[in-house]
Structures are given as C-alpha cells and as structure tokens.
Amino acid sequence: MKFLEQAGVHPAFIKLGDIGIHGNGHMAMLEKNNMEIAEVMSRWLTKSLPDSLKKTK
C-alpha cells in the first residue's frame, strides 16, 4: 500500500472477516458467497469514485 500511496493513489484495505464475510481465498468471485463480496465492492466503488464517474439512473 505504501507504493500506491507514494504514487498518489489512496488505496483502501477491507478485511472481509472484519465485516462478517468469512472463508474466502484469493479468487473472491468464484467463492460461494461471491454476491456478498460483490456488494462490498459495489458500496466501496460508489463511495470512492468521483461524482463525474458515477452512472446516473
């Protein structure tokens, strides 16, 4: 993360176990609870992206 920060990126680290999602490996989208993980990612993107990059309904 320090490398990204020095390059001007503001990374976020979300430990899935800390938010109640357990038993995952490195292939998150292939896990049985992949929809839970996708929801976390979607919420993070919605919060993190600038308004100019967000789709409007």
PDB file of N, CA, C and O in Angstrom, chain B, residues numbered from 101:
ATOM      1  N   MET B 101       0.819  -1.182   0.000  1.00  0.00           N
ATOM      2  CA  MET B 101       0.000   0.000   0.000  1.00  0.00           C
ATOM      3  C   MET B 101       0.871   1.257   0.000  1.00  0.00           C
ATOM      4  O   MET B 101       0.483   2.283  -0.559  1.00  0.00           O
ATOM      5  N   LYS B 102       2.031   1.178   0.619  1.00  0.00           N
ATOM      6  CA  LYS B 102       2.911   2.350   0.640  1.00  0.00           C
ATOM      7  C   LYS B 102       3.339   2.745  -0.760  1.00  0.00           C
ATOM      8  O   LYS B 102       3.457   3.933  -1.061  1.00  0.00           O
ATOM      9  N   PHE B 103       3.577   1.747  -1.634  1.00  0.00           N
ATOM     10  CA  PHE B 103       3.946   2.050  -3.010  1.00  0.00           C
ATOM     11  C   PHE B 103       2.837   2.839  -3.695  1.00  0.00           C
ATOM     12  O   PHE B 103       3.101   3.839  -4.364  1.00  0.00           O
ATOM     13  N   LEU B 104       1.595   2.387  -3.527  1.00  0.00           N
ATOM     14  CA  LEU B 104       0.470   3.089  -4.146  1.00  0.00           C
ATOM     15  C   LEU B 104       0.329   4.497  -3.597  1.00  0.00           C
ATOM     16  O   LEU B 104       0.086   5.440  -4.351  1.00  0.00           O
ATOM     17  N   GLU B 105       0.480   4.643  -2.285  1.00  0.00           N
ATOM     18  CA  GLU B 105       0.360   5.959  -1.667  1.00  0.00           C
ATOM     19  C   GLU B 105       1.418   6.922  -2.180  1.00  0.00           C
ATOM     20  O   GLU B 105       1.111   8.086  -2.439  1.00  0.00           O
ATOM     21  N   GLN B 106       2.657   6.465  -2.334  1.00  0.00           N
ATOM     22  CA  GLN B 106       3.707   7.348  -2.829  1.00  0.00           C
ATOM     23  C   GLN B 106       3.465   7.725  -4.281  1.00  0.00           C
ATOM     24  O   GLN B 106       3.991   8.731  -4.758  1.00  0.00           O
ATOM     25  N   ALA B 107       2.667   6.920  -4.994  1.00  0.00           N
ATOM     26  CA  ALA B 107       2.337   7.214  -6.389  1.00  0.00           C
ATOM     27  C   ALA B 107       1.093   8.092  -6.500  1.00  0.00           C
ATOM     28  O   ALA B 107       0.649   8.403  -7.605  1.00  0.00           O
ATOM     29  N   GLY B 108       0.528   8.494  -5.357  1.00  0.00           N
ATOM     30  CA  GLY B 108      -0.634   9.381  -5.370  1.00  0.00           C
ATOM     31  C   GLY B 108      -1.978   8.687  -5.337  1.00  0.00           C
ATOM     32  O   GLY B 108      -3.016   9.335  -5.466  1.00  0.00           O
ATOM     33  N   VAL B 109      -1.969   7.378  -5.166  1.00  0.00           N
ATOM     34  CA  VAL B 109      -3.212   6.615  -5.087  1.00  0.00           C
ATOM     35  C   VAL B 109      -3.604   6.499  -3.617  1.00  0.00           C
ATOM     36  O   VAL B 109      -2.741   6.413  -2.744  1.00  0.00           O
ATOM     37  N   HIS B 110      -4.896   6.495  -3.349  1.00  0.00           N
ATOM     38  CA  HIS B 110      -5.390   6.371  -1.976  1.00  0.00           C
ATOM     39  C   HIS B 110      -6.103   5.025  -1.825  1.00  0.00           C
ATOM     40  O   HIS B 110      -7.329   4.960  -1.917  1.00  0.00           O
ATOM     41  N   PRO B 111      -5.334   3.943  -1.591  1.00  0.00           N
ATOM     42  CA  PRO B 111      -5.933   2.613  -1.522  1.00  0.00           C
ATOM     43  C   PRO B 111      -6.741   2.406  -0.238  1.00  0.00           C
ATOM     44  O   PRO B 111      -6.525   3.070   0.776  1.00  0.00           O
ATOM     45  N   ALA B 112      -7.663   1.476  -0.322  1.00  0.00           N
ATOM     46  CA  ALA B 112      -8.447   1.090   0.854  1.00  0.00           C
ATOM     47  C   ALA B 112      -8.280  -0.415   1.039  1.00  0.00           C
ATOM     48  O   ALA B 112      -8.329  -1.172   0.070  1.00  0.00           O
ATOM     49  N   PHE B 113      -8.087  -0.837   2.254  1.00  0.00           N
ATOM     50  CA  PHE B 113      -7.957  -2.251   2.573  1.00  0.00           C
ATOM     51  C   PHE B 113      -9.181  -2.646   3.378  1.00  0.00           C
ATOM     52  O   PHE B 113      -9.415  -2.120   4.466  1.00  0.00           O
ATOM     53  N   ILE B 114      -9.952  -3.563   2.846  1.00  0.00           N
ATOM     54  CA  ILE B 114     -11.147  -4.047   3.531  1.00  0.00           C
ATOM     55  C   ILE B 114     -10.918  -5.511   3.866  1.00  0.00           C
ATOM     56  O   ILE B 114     -10.865  -6.354   2.970  1.00  0.00           O
ATOM     57  N   LYS B 115     -10.784  -5.815   5.136  1.00  0.00           N
ATOM     58  CA  LYS B 115     -10.615  -7.204   5.569  1.00  0.00           C
ATOM     59  C   LYS B 115     -12.011  -7.813   5.696  1.00  0.00           C
ATOM     60  O   LYS B 115     -12.779  -7.450   6.587  1.00  0.00           O
ATOM     61  N   LEU B 116     -12.324  -8.735   4.802  1.00  0.00           N
ATOM     62  CA  LEU B 116     -13.677  -9.294   4.747  1.00  0.00           C
ATOM     63  C   LEU B 116     -14.115  -9.910   6.063  1.00  0.00           C
ATOM     64  O   LEU B 116     -15.278  -9.781   6.448  1.00  0.00           O
ATOM     65  N   GLY B 117     -13.210 -10.573   6.757  1.00  0.00           N
ATOM     66  CA  GLY B 117     -13.553 -11.179   8.045  1.00  0.00           C
ATOM     67  C   GLY B 117     -14.024 -10.152   9.061  1.00  0.00           C
ATOM     68  O   GLY B 117     -14.864 -10.451   9.910  1.00  0.00           O
ATOM     69  N   ASP B 118     -13.481  -8.934   8.975  1.00  0.00           N
ATOM     70  CA  ASP B 118     -13.876  -7.884   9.917  1.00  0.00           C
ATOM     71  C   ASP B 118     -15.294  -7.377   9.683  1.00  0.00           C
ATOM     72  O   ASP B 118     -15.894  -6.772  10.571  1.00  0.00           O
ATOM     73  N   ILE B 119     -15.829  -7.623   8.493  1.00  0.00           N
ATOM     74  CA  ILE B 119     -17.197  -7.181   8.216  1.00  0.00           C
ATOM     75  C   ILE B 119     -18.159  -8.369   8.103  1.00  0.00           C
ATOM     76  O   ILE B 119     -19.263  -8.247   7.573  1.00  0.00           O
ATOM     77  N   GLY B 120     -17.709  -9.523   8.618  1.00  0.00           N
ATOM     78  CA  GLY B 120     -18.595 -10.686   8.734  1.00  0.00           C
ATOM     79  C   GLY B 120     -18.618 -11.629   7.537  1.00  0.00           C
ATOM     80  O   GLY B 120     -19.488 -12.497   7.460  1.00  0.00           O
ATOM     81  N   ILE B 121     -17.681 -11.480   6.602  1.00  0.00           N
ATOM     82  CA  ILE B 121     -17.616 -12.383   5.457  1.00  0.00           C
ATOM     83  C   ILE B 121     -16.394 -13.274   5.659  1.00  0.00           C
ATOM     84  O   ILE B 121     -15.260 -12.795   5.647  1.00  0.00           O
ATOM     85  N   HIS B 122     -16.634 -14.580   5.845  1.00  0.00           N
ATOM     86  CA  HIS B 122     -15.557 -15.495   6.210  1.00  0.00           C
ATOM     87  C   HIS B 122     -15.382 -16.617   5.191  1.00  0.00           C
ATOM     88  O   HIS B 122     -16.290 -16.927   4.420  1.00  0.00           O
ATOM     89  N   GLY B 123     -14.198 -17.213   5.208  1.00  0.00           N
ATOM     90  CA  GLY B 123     -13.920 -18.408   4.427  1.00  0.00           C
ATOM     91  C   GLY B 123     -13.547 -18.158   2.984  1.00  0.00           C
ATOM     92  O   GLY B 123     -13.844 -18.988   2.126  1.00  0.00           O
ATOM     93  N   ASN B 124     -12.910 -17.047   2.690  1.00  0.00           N
ATOM     94  CA  ASN B 124     -12.595 -16.733   1.313  1.00  0.00           C
ATOM     95  C   ASN B 124     -11.113 -16.878   1.003  1.00  0.00           C
ATOM     96  O   ASN B 124     -10.253 -16.678   1.860  1.00  0.00           O
ATOM     97  N   GLY B 125     -10.840 -17.232  -0.252  1.00  0.00           N
ATOM     98  CA  GLY B 125      -9.476 -17.330  -0.746  1.00  0.00           C
ATOM     99  C   GLY B 125      -9.173 -16.160  -1.673  1.00  0.00           C
ATOM    100  O   GLY B 125      -9.779 -15.093  -1.568  1.00  0.00           O
ATOM    101  N   HIS B 126      -8.232 -16.377  -2.575  1.00  0.00           N
ATOM    102  CA  HIS B 126      -7.794 -15.312  -3.475  1.00  0.00           C
ATOM    103  C   HIS B 126      -8.725 -15.111  -4.667  1.00  0.00           C
ATOM    104  O   HIS B 126      -8.651 -14.079  -5.334  1.00  0.00           O
ATOM    105  N   MET B 127      -9.579 -16.057  -4.940  1.00  0.00           N
ATOM    106  CA  MET B 127     -10.481 -15.970  -6.091  1.00  0.00           C
ATOM    107  C   MET B 127     -11.883 -15.610  -5.610  1.00  0.00           C
ATOM    108  O   MET B 127     -12.808 -16.418  -5.698  1.00  0.00           O
ATOM    109  N   ALA B 128     -12.025 -14.404  -5.107  1.00  0.00           N
ATOM    110  CA  ALA B 128     -13.256 -13.973  -4.438  1.00  0.00           C
ATOM    111  C   ALA B 128     -14.508 -14.169  -5.289  1.00  0.00           C
ATOM    112  O   ALA B 128     -15.554 -14.544  -4.759  1.00  0.00           O
ATOM    113  N   MET B 129     -14.424 -13.926  -6.588  1.00  0.00           N
ATOM    114  CA  MET B 129     -15.626 -14.021  -7.417  1.00  0.00           C
ATOM    115  C   MET B 129     -16.025 -15.468  -7.718  1.00  0.00           C
ATOM    116  O   MET B 129     -17.092 -15.712  -8.280  1.00  0.00           O
ATOM    117  N   LEU B 130     -15.166 -16.431  -7.344  1.00  0.00           N
ATOM    118  CA  LEU B 130     -15.504 -17.843  -7.525  1.00  0.00           C
ATOM    119  C   LEU B 130     -16.004 -18.486  -6.239  1.00  0.00           C
ATOM    120  O   LEU B 130     -16.382 -19.658  -6.238  1.00  0.00           O
ATOM    121  N   GLU B 131     -16.009 -17.738  -5.159  1.00  0.00           N
ATOM    122  CA  GLU B 131     -16.451 -18.270  -3.864  1.00  0.00           C
ATOM    123  C   GLU B 131     -17.977 -18.401  -3.842  1.00  0.00           C
ATOM    124  O   GLU B 131     -18.677 -17.756  -4.622  1.00  0.00           O
ATOM    125  N   LYS B 132     -18.473 -19.236  -2.948  1.00  0.00           N
ATOM    126  CA  LYS B 132     -19.918 -19.440  -2.826  1.00  0.00           C
ATOM    127  C   LYS B 132     -20.640 -18.162  -2.408  1.00  0.00           C
ATOM    128  O   LYS B 132     -21.802 -17.961  -2.761  1.00  0.00           O
ATOM    129  N   ASN B 133     -19.957 -17.299  -1.657  1.00  0.00           N
ATOM    130  CA  ASN B 133     -20.583 -16.060  -1.199  1.00  0.00           C
ATOM    131  C   ASN B 133     -20.125 -14.857  -2.037  1.00  0.00           C
ATOM    132  O   ASN B 133     -19.965 -13.749  -1.525  1.00  0.00           O
ATOM    133  N   ASN B 134     -19.919 -15.104  -3.339  1.00  0.00           N
ATOM    134  CA  ASN B 134     -19.397 -14.050  -4.206  1.00  0.00           C
ATOM    135  C   ASN B 134     -20.323 -12.841  -4.314  1.00  0.00           C
ATOM    136  O   ASN B 134     -19.847 -11.729  -4.545  1.00  0.00           O
ATOM    137  N   MET B 135     -21.616 -13.025  -4.156  1.00  0.00           N
ATOM    138  CA  MET B 135     -22.536 -11.877  -4.233  1.00  0.00           C
ATOM    139  C   MET B 135     -22.360 -10.950  -3.029  1.00  0.00           C
ATOM    140  O   MET B 135     -22.509  -9.734  -3.155  1.00  0.00           O
ATOM    141  N   GLU B 136     -22.046 -11.516  -1.868  1.00  0.00           N
ATOM    142  CA  GLU B 136     -21.761 -10.685  -0.693  1.00  0.00           C
ATOM    143  C   GLU B 136     -20.509  -9.834  -0.935  1.00  0.00           C
ATOM    144  O   GLU B 136     -20.471  -8.651  -0.598  1.00  0.00           O
ATOM    145  N   ILE B 137     -19.500 -10.454  -1.519  1.00  0.00           N
ATOM    146  CA  ILE B 137     -18.256  -9.745  -1.810  1.00  0.00           C
ATOM    147  C   ILE B 137     -18.499  -8.672  -2.859  1.00  0.00           C
ATOM    148  O   ILE B 137     -17.979  -7.562  -2.743  1.00  0.00           O
ATOM    149  N   ALA B 138     -19.285  -8.992  -3.883  1.00  0.00           N
ATOM    150  CA  ALA B 138     -19.604  -8.015  -4.926  1.00  0.00           C
ATOM    151  C   ALA B 138     -20.329  -6.817  -4.343  1.00  0.00           C
ATOM    152  O   ALA B 138     -20.094  -5.687  -4.770  1.00  0.00           O
ATOM    153  N   GLU B 139     -21.203  -7.042  -3.377  1.00  0.00           N
ATOM    154  CA  GLU B 139     -21.929  -5.937  -2.740  1.00  0.00           C
ATOM    155  C   GLU B 139     -20.972  -5.018  -1.989  1.00  0.00           C
ATOM    156  O   GLU B 139     -21.111  -3.797  -2.047  1.00  0.00           O
ATOM    157  N   VAL B 140     -20.005  -5.596  -1.286  1.00  0.00           N
ATOM    158  CA  VAL B 140     -18.999  -4.795  -0.578  1.00  0.00           C
ATOM    159  C   VAL B 140     -18.214  -3.954  -1.578  1.00  0.00           C
ATOM    160  O   VAL B 140     -17.978  -2.767  -1.355  1.00  0.00           O
ATOM    161  N   MET B 141     -17.812  -4.581  -2.682  1.00  0.00           N
ATOM    162  CA  MET B 141     -17.055  -3.857  -3.705  1.00  0.00           C
ATOM    163  C   MET B 141     -17.894  -2.741  -4.331  1.00  0.00           C
ATOM    164  O   MET B 141     -17.390  -1.645  -4.577  1.00  0.00           O
ATOM    165  N   SER B 142     -19.148  -3.017  -4.582  1.00  0.00           N
ATOM    166  CA  SER B 142     -20.041  -2.016  -5.165  1.00  0.00           C
ATOM    167  C   SER B 142     -20.223  -0.816  -4.243  1.00  0.00           C
ATOM    168  O   SER B 142     -20.177   0.333  -4.684  1.00  0.00           O
ATOM    169  N   ARG B 143     -20.430  -1.095  -2.958  1.00  0.00           N
ATOM    170  CA  ARG B 143     -20.570   0.013  -1.987  1.00  0.00           C
ATOM    171  C   ARG B 143     -19.291   0.833  -1.927  1.00  0.00           C
ATOM    172  O   ARG B 143     -19.345   2.061  -1.854  1.00  0.00           O
ATOM    173  N   TRP B 144     -18.126   0.157  -1.957  1.00  0.00           N
ATOM    174  CA  TRP B 144     -16.854   0.869  -1.903  1.00  0.00           C
ATOM    175  C   TRP B 144     -16.681   1.746  -3.140  1.00  0.00           C
ATOM    176  O   TRP B 144     -16.262   2.898  -3.031  1.00  0.00           O
ATOM    177  N   LEU B 145     -17.003   1.202  -4.319  1.00  0.00           N
ATOM    178  CA  LEU B 145     -16.881   1.991  -5.549  1.00  0.00           C
ATOM    179  C   LEU B 145     -17.805   3.207  -5.526  1.00  0.00           C
ATOM    180  O   LEU B 145     -17.398   4.306  -5.904  1.00  0.00           O
ATOM    181  N   THR B 146     -19.037   3.012  -5.087  1.00  0.00           N
ATOM    182  CA  THR B 146     -19.994   4.116  -5.015  1.00  0.00           C
ATOM    183  C   THR B 146     -19.482   5.214  -4.099  1.00  0.00           C
ATOM    184  O   THR B 146     -19.638   6.400  -4.390  1.00  0.00           O
ATOM    185  N   LYS B 147     -18.873   4.816  -2.997  1.00  0.00           N
ATOM    186  CA  LYS B 147     -18.351   5.787  -2.030  1.00  0.00           C
ATOM    187  C   LYS B 147     -17.072   6.449  -2.543  1.00  0.00           C
ATOM    188  O   LYS B 147     -16.839   7.627  -2.275  1.00  0.00           O
ATOM    189  N   SER B 148     -16.250   5.714  -3.268  1.00  0.00           N
ATOM    190  CA  SER B 148     -14.909   6.171  -3.603  1.00  0.00           C
ATOM    191  C   SER B 148     -14.784   6.926  -4.925  1.00  0.00           C
ATOM    192  O   SER B 148     -13.924   7.795  -5.064  1.00  0.00           O
ATOM    193  N   LEU B 149     -15.632   6.600  -5.888  1.00  0.00           N
ATOM    194  CA  LEU B 149     -15.494   7.240  -7.196  1.00  0.00           C
ATOM    195  C   LEU B 149     -15.953   8.694  -7.162  1.00  0.00           C
ATOM    196  O   LEU B 149     -16.901   9.030  -6.452  1.00  0.00           O
ATOM    197  N   PRO B 150     -15.291   9.548  -7.920  1.00  0.00           N
ATOM    198  CA  PRO B 150     -15.768  10.922  -8.028  1.00  0.00           C
ATOM    199  C   PRO B 150     -17.131  10.939  -8.728  1.00  0.00           C
ATOM    200  O   PRO B 150     -17.431  10.058  -9.533  1.00  0.00           O
ATOM    201  N   ASP B 151     -17.939  11.931  -8.421  1.00  0.00           N
ATOM    202  CA  ASP B 151     -19.285  12.012  -8.999  1.00  0.00           C
ATOM    203  C   ASP B 151     -19.262  11.982 -10.518  1.00  0.00           C
ATOM    204  O   ASP B 151     -20.188  11.455 -11.135  1.00  0.00           O
ATOM    205  N   SER B 152     -18.232  12.531 -11.130  1.00  0.00           N
ATOM    206  CA  SER B 152     -18.172  12.584 -12.592  1.00  0.00           C
ATOM    207  C   SER B 152     -18.052  11.201 -13.217  1.00  0.00           C
ATOM    208  O   SER B 152     -18.346  11.043 -14.402  1.00  0.00           O
ATOM    209  N   LEU B 153     -17.635  10.211 -12.467  1.00  0.00           N
ATOM    210  CA  LEU B 153     -17.504   8.855 -12.990  1.00  0.00           C
ATOM    211  C   LEU B 153     -18.656   7.940 -12.618  1.00  0.00           C
ATOM    212  O   LEU B 153     -18.704   6.797 -13.072  1.00  0.00           O
ATOM    213  N   LYS B 154     -19.574   8.415 -11.810  1.00  0.00           N
ATOM    214  CA  LYS B 154     -20.708   7.602 -11.385  1.00  0.00           C
ATOM    215  C   LYS B 154     -21.811   7.673 -12.431  1.00  0.00           C
ATOM    216  O   LYS B 154     -22.090   8.732 -12.991  1.00  0.00           O
ATOM    217  N   LYS B 155     -22.436   6.520 -12.683  1.00  0.00           N
ATOM    218  CA  LYS B 155     -23.561   6.476 -13.602  1.00  0.00           C
ATOM    219  C   LYS B 155     -24.794   7.043 -12.905  1.00  0.00           C
ATOM    220  O   LYS B 155     -24.980   6.867 -11.701  1.00  0.00           O
ATOM    221  N   THR B 156     -25.610   7.709 -13.661  1.00  0.00           N
ATOM    222  CA  THR B 156     -26.888   8.180 -13.125  1.00  0.00           C
ATOM    223  C   THR B 156     -27.989   7.280 -13.661  1.00  0.00           C
ATOM    224  O   THR B 156     -27.887   6.747 -14.766  1.00  0.00           O
ATOM    225  N   LYS B 157     -29.024   7.118 -12.882  1.00  0.00           N
ATOM    226  CA  LYS B 157     -30.133   6.241 -13.286  1.00  0.00           C
ATOM    227  C   LYS B 157     -31.095   6.973 -14.184  1.00  0.00           C
ATOM    228  O   LYS B 157     -32.090   6.396 -14.623  1.00  0.00           O
TER     229      LYS B 157
END
